[in-house]
Amino acid sequence: MRFFPGKFSVYLLTPCFCLLSACRQEISPQIQPLPQDPGVKVYFNQNQATRYTEDDRNLTRPGDNLEALIVEMISKSQTRVDVAVQELRLPEIARALADRHRSGVKVRVIIENSYRRPWSDYTDAEIAQMPERERDRAKDGRRRIDTNGDGRLSPAEIRQNDALVILRDTGVPLLDDTADGSKGSGLMHHKFIVTDDRSLLVTSANFTGSDIHGDPDKPASRGNANNLLRIDSPQLAAIFRGEFNVMWGDGVGGKPDSQFGVQKPPRGMQTVVLGNNRISVQFSPTSRKIPWEQSVNGTISKTLTHASQSADLALFVFSEQGIADTLAMRHQQGISVRALIDPSFAYRDYSEGLDLLGVALPNRNCQYEAGNRPWQQAIETVGVPLLPPGDKLHHKFAVLDSRITITGSHNWSAAANQDNDETLLIVENSTVAAHFQREFDRLYTHAKLGIPEKVRQKIKQQNCPAIVQKAPTPTQTQKTIPSSSDKINLNTATPQELETLPGVGPKLAREIAIARQEKPFTSLEDLDRVPGIGSSKLEKLRDRVTW
């Protein structure tokens, strides 16, 4: 693909083939762009005030071209580029990094170990054995490499279009979260770039086609809804450089002195004043030995107490009970709360969206999430956005009183808080908040709110004891413990069922439950990312679990 960084043309669009009412915005009059703060600029890949053309689909569509912004920032670097991103698959970004590396700029890249392997390295047989979601991603990745569409990847196509091969062939230094000598942290989930010790890019998007542009085989797709902030601040850049250096250690081929996950030194929130912005940053994870109030989720909770009028949330995952409890308190004190959650997580039994709606969804054994507290003053302003098929609400932001923005890569979950490498940004600036408020309002306008009928029916059909303020104790629910010959599904089993597995006690069962919330298990080897699981336990569990 060839983009022109920083240049966003305006087009009058003809109708596209959309299946949802939200897509009608494509043929409506373009809205005016909002003013940008000179120090903190905000972008959205579904921004209705701008247009760009995708080369892959020859499609002119609403949105800021996040890929072009990333390429532009890398291309302008003069001395160094540090990239920490969970997944990097876009060849234009890889080419920009390769070009800077060849020009003598110091380039370093950190990714999540699960995404270290180039798409072109996978065989058809391997892809066929993948779970459906991973299989679709692999096929999409290979289609993007196969530029002539003949169904085969030629050596030239691989060299030119497989992002990780481009980096590998050019010799760009790259490591993942196994560089600390472990089998990886929970997730290396960061999405940031630092250049020349002064410029910073922080986004909720992975550097993939589906996260930024859309799925090539779905004409209506516009990419998972994501945001990107471009910040110019030597102070803030130094803070992020420090986080990068902790993870990098002495780099590729060196000692296993990299630090990921809870191996990183504990650090609290750090604050920088930049023009009219007050910007606070904190990195995950936080050890369980440290009080929750000092963790990143604790910081989110504390920040929510500063809202005096409204709190609008647009979240991929919302499963942290402590944050929901803080919102309940603020709602009782009179603030307005609205929340949008990705449909794939919104109505799971551990979703705090259900708490806000005043209901609890038990699992198949009539067991509720520990500490669950459905709101007595339930609200109807909670729901899911109507997105094109295949697209997700991938944001992790909240806007408070139209002046404070909480954003970054950090999902509002225990896994993000206790296991993953994550970024939390809090920006106090009404100009910045206005951009996020417009994005929330866009999504909220096209949303299904309230309790879906299928959820009501599911609760009713369970015929389980209701809860009001807290979950039933073990003596109040019927527990069905499987026999030793039954296989346990790692993604659906209750903590009590997990405890029947060899070597799994209450603490480890909870760790497994936390890990699957953000990323379901797709193989036995996936258990390696759970703290407390080692090779010996894997062997004991091999014939006892499924997923």
C-alpha positions in Angstrom: 0.0 0.0 0.0 1.1 3.6 -0.6 -0.3 6.4 1.5 0.6 10.0 1.7 1.3 10.8 5.3 -0.5 13.8 6.8 -2.6 14.5 3.7 -6.3 13.8 4.1 -8.5 14.8 1.2 -12.2 15.4 1.4 -14.5 13.5 -1.0 -18.2 13.4 -1.8 -19.1 9.7 -1.4 -21.4 7.5 -3.2 -23.4 4.9 -1.2 -21.5 1.9 0.0 -22.9 -1.6 0.5 -23.6 -1.4 4.3 -25.8 -3.6 6.2 -26.2 -1.4 9.2 -27.8 2.0 9.8 -24.5 3.3 11.1 -23.0 3.1 7.6 -25.5 5.7 6.3 -23.2 8.3 7.7 -21.0 7.7 4.7 -23.4 9.5 2.4 -24.5 12.2 4.8 -23.0 15.7 4.7 -19.5 15.8 6.2 -19.3 17.4 9.7 -16.7 20.0 10.5 -13.4 19.0 12.1 -12.8 19.9 15.7 -10.0 22.2 16.8 -6.8 20.3 17.8 -4.7 21.1 20.9 -1.2 22.0 19.6 0.5 19.6 22.1 -2.0 16.7 22.0 -3.7 15.8 18.7 -6.4 13.2 18.5 -7.5 10.9 15.6 -10.0 8.2 15.0 -10.1 5.6 12.2 -13.9 6.2 12.0 -13.8 10.0 12.3 -16.8 11.4 10.3 -15.1 14.7 9.7 -12.3 13.4 7.5 -11.9 11.0 4.5 -9.1 8.9 3.0 -8.8 6.2 0.4 -7.7 2.7 1.1 -5.5 1.2 -1.6 -6.3 -2.4 -0.7 -10.0 -2.0 -1.5 -9.9 1.2 -3.5 -12.4 2.6 -1.1 -12.9 6.2 -0.1 -14.4 6.2 3.4 -14.7 8.3 6.6 -11.9 8.3 9.0 -8.4 9.4 9.9 -5.8 7.2 8.2 -4.0 5.9 11.3 -1.5 4.0 9.3 -0.5 7.1 7.4 0.0 8.9 10.7 2.2 6.1 12.1 4.2 6.0 8.9 4.6 9.8 8.9 5.9 9.8 12.5 8.4 7.0 11.8 9.6 8.6 8.5 10.4 11.9 10.1 12.6 10.4 12.9 16.2 11.5 12.8 17.9 9.6 15.6 15.8 6.8 17.1 12.5 5.0 16.9 11.1 2.7 19.6 8.0 0.7 18.8 6.1 -1.4 21.4 3.0 -2.9 19.9 1.2 -6.2 20.4 0.9 -7.0 16.7 2.6 -5.5 13.7 1.3 -6.7 10.3 1.1 -3.7 8.0 3.9 -3.7 5.4 3.9 0.1 4.9 4.8 0.6 8.6 7.5 -2.2 8.3 8.9 -0.5 5.2 9.1 2.8 7.0 11.0 1.2 9.9 13.3 -0.6 7.5 14.1 2.6 5.7 15.0 4.4 8.9 17.1 1.5 10.0 19.0 1.5 6.7 19.5 5.3 7.1 21.3 4.9 10.4 18.4 5.7 12.7 18.4 3.5 15.8 15.2 1.3 15.5 14.0 -1.1 18.1 10.7 -3.1 18.0 8.9 -5.0 20.8 5.9 -7.2 20.0 3.8 -9.9 21.8 5.3 -13.4 21.4 2.0 -14.8 20.1 2.4 -12.6 17.0 6.1 -13.1 16.3 5.7 -15.5 13.4 5.2 -14.1 9.9 2.0 -15.0 8.2 3.9 -16.5 5.2 5.6 -19.0 7.5 2.3 -20.8 8.2 1.4 -23.8 6.1 -2.2 -24.4 4.8 -2.4 -27.4 7.1 -1.5 -25.4 10.2 -4.0 -22.7 9.3 -6.7 -25.4 8.9 -6.1 -26.6 12.4 -6.5 -23.1 14.0 -9.6 -22.1 15.9 -12.1 -20.2 13.7 -11.1 -16.7 14.8 -7.4 -17.3 14.4 -7.9 -19.1 11.1 -9.8 -16.1 9.8 -7.0 -13.7 10.9 -4.4 -15.8 9.2 -6.3 -16.1 6.0 -6.9 -12.3 6.0 -3.1 -11.7 6.6 -2.1 -13.9 3.8 -4.7 -12.3 1.4 -3.0 -8.9 2.1 0.4 -10.4 1.1 -1.1 -12.1 -2.0 -1.3 -8.9 -4.1 -2.0 -10.6 -7.4 -4.8 -12.6 -5.8 -3.7 -16.0 -7.3 -4.0 -17.8 -4.0 -0.2 -18.4 -3.7 2.5 -16.4 -2.0 5.4 -15.8 -4.2 8.9 -15.0 -2.8 8.6 -11.5 -4.2 5.2 -11.0 -2.5 6.5 -12.2 0.8 9.6 -10.0 0.7 7.5 -6.9 -0.2 4.3 -7.4 1.8 4.9 -9.6 4.9 5.7 -7.0 7.5 7.7 -9.3 9.8 9.7 -10.6 6.9 10.5 -7.1 5.9 11.8 -6.3 9.3 13.7 -9.6 9.5 15.3 -9.2 6.1 16.4 -5.7 6.9 17.9 -6.6 10.3 15.6 -4.4 12.4 16.3 -5.4 16.0 13.1 -7.0 17.3 12.3 -9.0 20.5 9.2 -10.2 22.3 8.1 -10.8 25.8 9.9 -14.1 26.1 13.2 -12.1 26.2 13.1 -12.2 30.0 13.7 -15.9 29.9 10.0 -16.8 30.5 7.4 -18.0 28.1 5.9 -14.5 27.9 4.0 -12.1 30.1 0.2 -12.1 30.2 0.1 -10.0 27.1 2.6 -7.5 25.8 -0.4 -5.3 25.0 1.3 -1.8 24.6 0.7 0.2 21.5 3.1 3.2 21.5 5.9 4.7 19.5 8.6 7.1 20.8 10.8 9.0 18.3 13.8 11.3 18.7 13.3 11.7 22.5 10.4 14.1 22.1 7.5 12.7 20.0 5.0 10.2 21.2 2.2 8.2 19.6 -0.2 6.3 21.8 -3.1 4.3 20.3 -5.7 1.6 21.1 -5.0 0.0 17.7 -2.7 -2.8 16.8 -0.8 -2.2 13.6 -3.0 -4.6 11.6 -5.5 -4.1 8.7 -8.5 -5.2 10.7 -7.7 -2.8 13.6 -7.1 0.2 11.3 -8.8 -0.1 7.9 -11.2 -3.1 7.8 -11.5 -6.6 6.6 -10.9 -6.9 2.8 -13.6 -9.5 2.2 -16.3 -7.5 4.1 -17.2 -4.4 2.0 -19.0 -2.8 5.0 -16.1 -3.2 7.4 -14.3 0.0 8.5 -11.9 -1.5 11.0 -12.2 -1.9 14.7 -13.1 1.4 16.3 -9.8 2.8 17.5 -8.2 6.1 18.6 -4.7 7.6 18.3 -3.0 10.4 20.1 0.1 12.3 18.8 1.9 14.1 21.6 5.0 16.3 21.5 6.6 16.4 24.9 10.3 15.5 25.8 9.1 14.8 29.4 6.4 12.4 28.4 8.6 10.8 25.8 11.3 10.1 28.5 8.7 8.3 30.6 7.7 6.1 27.8 11.3 5.6 26.8 11.9 4.4 30.4 9.1 1.8 30.1 10.5 0.6 26.7 14.1 0.3 28.1 12.9 -1.8 31.1 11.3 -4.3 28.6 14.2 -4.1 26.1 17.0 -4.8 28.6 20.3 -5.2 26.7 18.4 -6.1 23.6 18.4 -8.8 21.0 20.9 -11.7 21.7 21.8 -10.4 25.1 21.2 -11.7 28.6 17.6 -12.5 29.7 17.5 -9.2 31.6 14.4 -7.8 29.9 11.5 -7.2 32.3 7.9 -7.8 31.3 4.7 -8.2 33.3 5.1 -8.1 37.1 8.8 -8.5 36.7 8.9 -4.8 35.9 9.7 -2.5 38.9 6.5 -1.1 40.5 5.9 2.5 39.5 3.0 4.8 40.3 1.3 7.4 38.2 3.5 10.1 36.7 2.2 13.5 35.6 3.4 16.1 33.1 2.0 19.5 32.3 2.1 20.3 28.6 0.6 23.7 27.7 -3.1 23.5 28.6 -2.8 19.7 29.2 -2.3 17.9 32.5 -1.3 14.4 31.4 -0.9 11.4 33.7 0.5 8.1 32.7 0.7 4.7 34.5 1.9 1.4 33.2 0.5 -2.1 34.0 0.7 -4.6 35.4 0.5 -4.2 39.2 1.6 -7.0 41.5 -1.1 -8.6 43.6 1.1 -7.7 46.6 0.4 -4.0 46.0 -2.9 -2.6 47.2 -5.5 -2.4 44.5 -6.0 1.3 45.0 -2.4 1.8 43.8 -2.9 -0.3 40.7 -3.9 1.1 37.2 -7.5 0.0 37.8 -7.4 1.7 41.1 -6.2 4.9 39.3 -9.1 4.6 36.9 -11.5 4.2 39.9 -10.0 7.2 41.6 -10.2 9.3 38.5 -13.9 8.5 38.1 -14.5 10.1 41.5 -13.5 13.4 39.9 -16.6 13.4 37.7 -19.2 15.8 38.9 -21.8 15.6 36.1 -21.2 12.8 33.6 -19.1 9.7 32.7 -19.3 8.3 29.2 -17.5 4.9 28.6 -16.5 3.2 25.3 -14.8 0.0 26.2 -13.8 -3.3 24.6 -13.9 -5.1 27.9 -15.4 -4.0 31.3 -15.0 -6.7 33.9 -13.4 -4.9 36.9 -15.8 -5.0 39.9 -14.0 -2.3 41.8 -14.5 0.2 39.0 -18.2 -0.7 38.7 -18.6 -0.1 42.4 -17.1 3.3 42.1 -19.4 4.2 39.2 -22.4 3.0 41.3 -21.4 5.4 44.1 -21.0 8.3 41.7 -24.3 7.5 40.0 -26.1 7.5 43.4 -24.5 10.9 44.0 -26.2 12.2 40.8 -23.8 11.9 37.9 -25.0 10.6 34.5 -23.4 7.3 33.4 -23.5 6.0 29.8 -21.5 3.0 28.7 -20.9 1.1 25.4 -19.1 -2.2 25.5 -18.1 -4.5 22.6 -20.8 -7.0 21.8 -18.5 -9.9 22.3 -18.0 -9.0 25.9 -21.0 -6.9 26.9 -23.3 -9.7 28.1 -20.9 -12.3 29.5 -21.5 -13.4 33.1 -18.4 -11.4 34.3 -19.3 -8.2 32.4 -19.8 -5.2 34.6 -22.2 -3.9 32.0 -24.7 -6.3 33.5 -24.2 -4.8 36.9 -25.0 -1.3 35.6 -28.2 -2.7 34.0 -29.2 -4.2 37.4 -29.0 -7.9 36.5 -26.7 -10.8 37.1 -26.1 -13.7 34.7 -25.1 -16.9 36.4 -23.2 -19.6 34.7 -24.7 -23.0 33.8 -24.2 -24.2 37.4 -26.1 -21.2 38.9 -22.9 -19.7 40.2 -22.3 -15.9 40.0 -19.1 -14.0 39.7 -17.5 -13.5 43.1 -18.4 -10.1 44.7 -20.9 -9.3 42.0 -23.1 -6.3 42.8 -26.0 -5.5 40.4 -27.0 -1.9 40.7 -30.1 -1.3 42.7 -30.5 2.0 40.8 -30.2 0.3 37.5 -29.7 2.4 34.3 -30.8 1.8 30.7 -28.0 3.9 29.2 -25.8 0.8 28.7 -25.5 -1.2 25.5 -23.6 -2.1 22.4 -22.8 0.0 19.3 -24.1 -1.1 15.9 -20.9 -1.7 14.0 -20.4 -3.2 10.5 -20.1 -7.0 10.5 -16.7 -8.1 11.7 -15.7 -4.8 13.3 -15.3 -4.4 17.1 -15.4 -1.6 19.6 -11.7 -1.7 20.4 -11.6 1.6 22.4 -10.6 1.8 26.0 -11.7 5.3 26.9 -13.9 7.3 29.1 -14.8 11.0 29.0 -15.7 12.8 32.3 -17.5 16.1 32.4 -16.3 16.8 28.8 -12.9 17.7 30.2 -11.1 14.6 31.4 -10.2 11.7 29.1 -9.1 8.2 30.2 -7.5 6.3 27.4 -4.6 4.0 26.3 -4.2 0.3 25.7 -5.5 -0.7 29.1 -8.8 -2.7 29.1 -10.8 -2.3 32.3 -10.2 -5.9 33.4 -8.2 -7.8 36.0 -6.0 -9.4 33.3 -4.9 -5.9 32.1 -4.3 -4.8 35.7 -2.4 -7.8 37.0 -0.8 -9.5 34.1 -0.4 -7.4 30.9 2.1 -4.8 29.8 -0.3 -1.8 29.3 -0.5 2.0 29.0 -3.0 4.2 30.8 -3.2 7.9 29.9 -5.3 10.5 31.6 -5.6 13.8 29.8 -7.2 16.8 31.5 -8.0 19.2 28.6 -11.5 20.1 27.3 -10.2 20.4 23.7 -8.9 16.9 23.7 -12.0 15.6 25.5 -14.2 17.1 22.8 -12.8 14.7 20.3 -13.5 11.7 22.4 -16.9 13.0 23.3 -17.8 13.3 19.6 -16.6 9.7 19.0 -18.7 8.5 21.9 -21.8 10.4 20.8 -21.4 8.9 17.3 -21.3 5.4 18.6 -24.1 6.0 21.1 -26.4 7.4 18.4 -26.3 4.0 16.7 -26.4 1.7 19.7 -28.7 -0.9 21.2 -29.4 0.0 24.8 -30.8 -1.9 27.8 -31.1 -5.6 28.5 -31.5 -7.7 25.3 -34.4 -10.1 25.3 -32.1 -13.0 24.8 -30.2 -12.1 28.1 -33.5 -11.8 29.9 -34.6 -15.2 28.6 -31.2 -16.7 29.5 -31.5 -15.5 33.1 -35.1 -16.7 33.3 -34.3 -20.1 31.9 -31.4 -20.7 34.3 -34.0 -20.7 37.2 -31.2 -19.7 39.6 -31.5 -17.7 42.8 -31.5 -14.0 42.2 -28.9 -11.7 43.8 -29.3 -8.1 44.8 -26.1 -6.8 46.3 -23.7 -9.6 46.3 -23.2 -13.0 44.8 -24.5 -16.1 46.6 -22.1 -17.9 48.9 -21.0 -21.4 47.9 -23.7 -22.8 50.3 -26.4 -21.0 48.4 -25.7 -22.4 45.0 -25.6 -25.9 43.6 -22.1 -26.9 42.6 -21.7 -29.7 40.1 -18.1 -31.0 40.3 -17.1 -33.0 37.3 -15.7 -36.5 37.6 -12.0 -37.1 37.0 -12.8 -38.6 33.6 -14.5 -35.5 32.3 -12.6 -32.9 30.4 -12.8 -29.3 31.7 -13.3 -26.5 29.2 -10.8 -23.8 30.2 -12.9 -21.0 28.7 -16.2 -21.9 30.4 -15.5 -23.8 33.5 -16.3 -22.3 36.9 -13.5 -21.7 39.4 -14.8 -24.7 41.4 -14.6 -26.9 38.3 -11.0 -25.7 37.5 -10.0 -26.6 41.1 -10.7 -30.3 40.3 -7.8 -30.3 37.9 -4.5 -31.7 39.2 -2.3 -29.0 40.7 -4.9 -26.3 40.4 -6.0 -24.6 43.7 -8.2 -21.6 44.3 -5.5 -19.1 43.5 -4.5 -20.7 40.2 -8.2 -21.2 39.2 -8.7 -17.5 39.6 -5.6 -16.7 37.5 -7.0 -18.9 34.7 -10.4 -17.2 34.9 -8.7 -13.8 34.7 -6.5 -14.7 31.8 -9.4 -16.0 29.6 -11.5 -12.9 30.1 -9.3 -10.9 27.7 -8.0 -13.6 25.5 -9.8 -17.0 25.4 -7.6 -20.1 25.3 -7.1 -21.7 21.9 -4.7 -24.4 22.8 -3.1 -26.1 25.8 0.1 -24.1 25.2 -1.9 -20.9 25.8 -1.9 -21.8 29.5 1.7 -20.9 29.6 0.7 -17.3 29.9 -1.0 -17.9 33.2 1.2 -17.2 36.2 1.9 -20.5 38.1 1.6 -22.8 35.1 4.7 -24.6 34.1 5.7 -27.4 31.8 5.1 -30.1 34.4 1.6 -28.8 35.1 0.9 -28.6 31.3 1.6 -32.3 31.0 -0.6 -33.2 33.9 -3.5 -31.2 32.3 -3.0 -32.4 28.7 -5.6 -35.1 28.9 -7.9 -33.3 31.3 -8.8 -30.0 29.5 -10.4 -28.7 26.4 -11.1 -25.2 25.2 
